[in-house]
Amino acid sequence: MTQQYPHYGWQPNYGPPPDSNLVWGILTTVLCCLPLGIVSIVKASQVNTLWFQGFHAEAHRAADEARKWAMWSAISAGVLIALYLAFILVMLALVGVSFRSLVP
């Protein structure tokens, strides 16, 4: 039994493409971790291309991966900043500098 469509050329409506998270990829590239942010930008740039080619599941997957890589970029930058501050505090403690001598 064949399926009858209402009219010739009928296609289901999938709605608008998913959010590509390109802004987050650019921000994390500039402000956080460069290599992970670049991966996020590459994944985000694939979203609209995949969507308009009809690969809707792959477009959603690319959008999710772009968000994941942007998140990991921001987290890695936060961890690196925290490690740097801990290193500075340890070095100041080893040298014997008190915080009162640093503030005028």
Sequence and secondary structure as in RCSB ss.txt:
>XXXX:A:sequence
MTQQYPHYGWQPNYGPPPDSNLVWGILTTVLCCLPLGIVSIVKASQVNTLWFQGFHAEAHRAADEARKWAMWSAI
SAGVLIALYLAFILVMLALVGVSFRSLVP
>XXXX:A:secstr
     SSTT      S     HHHHHHHHHHS HHHHHHHHHHHHHHHHHHHTT HHHHHHHHHHHHHHHHHHHH
HHHHHHHHHHHHHHHHHHHHT  HHHH  
